[in-house]
Amino acid sequence: MVQQISPEEALSRMEDEGWVYVDVRSVPEFEAGHPEGAFNVPWKHRGPSGLVDNPDFVRVMRATFPLDAKIIVGCQAGGRSAAAARELAAVGFTSVADQLAGWGGAKDAFGRTTEPGWQACGLPMGVAPEPGRSWDELSKKA
């Protein structure tokens, strides 16, 4: 079962318990801003006609992290991360948490924020990926 946690709880787990943050947004989204220290493993890629499945998602995750790694999954608003977290649990990852509201926050049907995300909570942010944490580097290593 995948736990759902707030952005503040995600940061606390990263700082106090050694959890890693995996941002499953597309590369351009990640490069526009992400939680500090995050790994970028897109669950879907942004293509000319919208989001398309990333067939290498599980392969790269398995090559990058052991199945017992403590992984927090986040995206833009919570939808992709919830699906990616369920997929990771289904393929054998044992400690997976979904960070609710993602980077930009959960929105209602009218576009109003219903739950603030990482950015709105004012948590530590990065723009450039740390060495070894970009999709390009991770996919080449896998």
C-alpha positions as CSV (number, residue, x, y, z in Angstrom):
1,M,0.0,0.0,0.0
2,V,1.2,3.5,-0.9
3,Q,1.1,6.1,1.8
4,Q,0.0,9.7,0.9
5,I,2.0,12.4,2.7
6,S,2.0,16.2,2.7
7,P,4.9,18.2,1.3
8,E,6.1,19.1,4.8
9,E,6.1,15.4,5.8
10,A,8.0,14.6,2.6
11,L,10.7,17.1,3.6
12,S,10.8,15.8,7.1
13,R,11.3,12.2,5.9
14,M,14.0,13.3,3.6
15,E,15.9,15.2,6.2
16,D,15.3,12.9,9.2
17,E,14.9,9.4,7.8
18,G,16.9,9.2,4.6
19,W,14.0,9.1,2.1
20,V,14.7,10.1,-1.5
21,Y,12.4,12.3,-3.6
22,V,11.7,11.1,-7.2
23,D,10.0,13.8,-9.3
24,V,8.1,11.9,-12.0
25,R,7.3,15.0,-14.1
26,S,8.7,15.6,-17.6
27,V,12.2,16.9,-18.0
28,P,11.1,20.4,-18.9
29,E,8.8,20.6,-15.9
30,F,11.6,19.3,-13.6
31,E,14.1,21.8,-15.0
32,A,11.7,24.7,-14.3
33,G,11.9,23.9,-10.6
34,H,11.8,20.9,-8.3
35,P,12.2,19.9,-4.7
36,E,15.9,20.3,-3.8
37,G,17.8,17.1,-4.2
38,A,15.1,15.3,-6.3
39,F,15.8,12.7,-8.8
40,N,14.0,13.1,-12.2
41,V,12.5,9.9,-13.5
42,P,9.5,10.9,-15.7
43,W,6.5,8.6,-15.5
44,K,5.4,10.1,-18.8
45,H,7.3,12.3,-21.3
46,R,5.9,15.4,-22.8
47,G,5.4,14.9,-26.6
48,P,4.0,17.0,-29.4
49,S,0.5,15.7,-28.7
50,G,0.7,15.8,-24.9
51,L,1.9,13.3,-22.3
52,V,3.1,9.8,-23.5
53,D,4.1,6.8,-21.4
54,N,7.8,6.4,-20.5
55,P,8.5,2.7,-21.3
56,D,11.8,2.9,-19.4
57,F,10.3,4.2,-16.1
58,V,10.4,0.9,-14.1
59,R,13.7,-0.2,-15.7
60,V,15.5,3.1,-14.6
61,M,13.9,3.0,-11.2
62,R,15.1,-0.6,-10.6
63,A,18.6,0.3,-11.9
64,T,18.8,3.4,-9.7
65,F,17.2,2.2,-6.4
66,P,17.0,-1.0,-4.5
67,L,13.5,-2.4,-4.0
68,D,13.7,-1.5,-0.3
69,A,14.7,2.1,-0.9
70,K,12.6,4.7,0.9
71,I,11.0,6.6,-2.0
72,I,8.8,9.7,-2.1
73,V,7.1,10.2,-5.5
74,G,5.9,13.6,-6.6
75,C,4.6,15.3,-9.7
76,Q,2.8,18.6,-10.6
77,A,-0.5,18.2,-8.9
78,G,-0.7,14.6,-7.5
79,G,-2.2,12.5,-10.4
80,R,0.9,11.2,-12.1
81,S,2.7,10.6,-8.8
82,A,-0.1,8.5,-7.4
83,A,-0.2,6.3,-10.5
84,A,3.6,6.0,-10.6
85,A,3.7,5.2,-6.8
86,R,1.1,2.4,-7.4
87,E,3.2,1.0,-10.3
88,L,6.4,1.0,-8.1
89,A,4.6,-0.9,-5.4
90,A,3.2,-3.3,-7.9
91,V,6.7,-4.2,-9.2
92,G,8.1,-4.8,-5.7
93,F,9.2,-1.5,-4.2
94,T,8.4,-1.8,-0.5
95,S,8.6,1.7,0.9
96,V,6.8,4.1,-1.4
97,A,5.0,7.3,-0.4
98,D,3.1,9.7,-2.7
99,Q,3.5,13.3,-2.0
100,L,0.1,14.9,-2.2
101,A,-0.5,18.0,-4.3
102,G,2.9,17.6,-6.0
103,W,5.0,20.7,-6.9
104,G,2.2,23.0,-8.0
105,G,-0.7,22.0,-5.7
106,A,-4.0,20.2,-6.2
107,K,-6.7,22.1,-8.0
108,D,-10.4,21.9,-8.2
109,A,-12.5,21.9,-11.4
110,F,-12.2,25.7,-11.5
111,G,-8.5,25.8,-11.2
112,R,-8.5,26.9,-7.6
113,T,-5.9,25.4,-5.3
114,T,-7.4,22.9,-2.9
115,E,-4.1,21.8,-1.3
116,P,-0.8,23.6,-1.6
117,G,2.1,21.8,-3.2
118,W,5.8,21.9,-2.5
119,Q,6.4,25.3,-4.1
120,A,3.5,27.1,-2.3
121,C,4.7,25.6,1.0
122,G,8.0,27.5,0.5
123,L,10.1,24.3,0.9
124,P,13.7,24.1,-0.5
125,M,13.8,24.2,-4.3
126,G,16.3,23.6,-7.0
127,V,16.4,24.4,-10.8
128,A,19.5,22.5,-12.0
129,P,19.5,18.8,-11.1
130,E,22.2,17.7,-8.8
131,P,24.9,15.5,-10.4
132,G,23.7,12.0,-11.2
133,R,20.0,12.9,-10.6
134,S,18.8,14.1,-14.1
135,W,16.8,11.9,-16.4
136,D,19.5,12.0,-19.0
137,E,22.2,10.7,-16.6
138,L,19.9,8.1,-14.9
139,S,18.6,6.7,-18.2
140,K,22.1,6.3,-19.5
141,K,23.3,4.5,-16.4
142,A,20.4,2.0,-16.4
